């Protein structure tokens, strides 16, 4: 019988294989001949990718982190933004927030301010479409920070192409009505025109009819949700906090962030704020990162 002696390098690689097998498999880097790694008792053995694939995967992780560090420095953040956990395999059940229900809530889009999750994440959402700052697009792309946009056509139509660039970078574009009216003051037919008309615009300009709708000012009634449901809307998220260029505002009495909170801001610049959208992003990211929160993609939880 032969005894096979591993080199220190091979032993280290085997340890890496055991530690990173799940992550590597999830990333799709497994391939070719694999090393079998035993899991806990009763579990099927994991198939770890070969050492060369793990080396490549680790290199990609190092490069990605180095890019985030460089981007944080370039955009003058106090800390490097934290990386969000993987999207949940089982999506949380979304129901209307207590006190935000309407009569006959069944089969209507739920209105909610927070995603039920234990993940220490928050979700950045941006409304309207007034400011179209190309440097904001660059900043968010380089930092790798996800966000969700809710567009009103009277502002978006000034430059549909700007939001097309945003969409091409993986950002989901959603419905915020045609003209941003106070919806409860309108008839059902008028509300349906505002919401479903924006669905038509979104499909024409961006190829998709959104599943998410945010009522302007966060105001709605039963007709609002009925109208939204009639044209394909499934969720009506509003917000728990709002961030501006120079301060935060809170819905909850404790004036704190919580896991799963939805944060609102707007496409605004110096014409409306004492600063730019990039300044707002710095305020937002510096706070959430300092408090141990990552920014996750809202759609991954829906």
Secondary structure, 3 states (H helix, E strand, C coil): CCCCCCCHHHHHHHHHHHHHHHHHHHHCCCCCCEEEECCCCCCCCEEEECHHHHHHHHHHHHHHHHHHHHHHHHCCCCCCCECCCCCCCCCCCCCCCCCCCCCCCCCCCEEECECCCCCCEEEEEEEECCCCCHHHHHHHHHHCCCCEEEECHHHHCCCHHHHHHHHHCCCEEEECCCCCCCHHHCCHHHHHHHHHHHHHHHHHHHCCCCCEECCHHHCCCHHHHHHHHHCCCCEEECCCEEECCCCEEECCCCCCCCCCEEEEEECCCCCCCCCCHHHHHHHHHHHHHHCCCEECCHHHHC
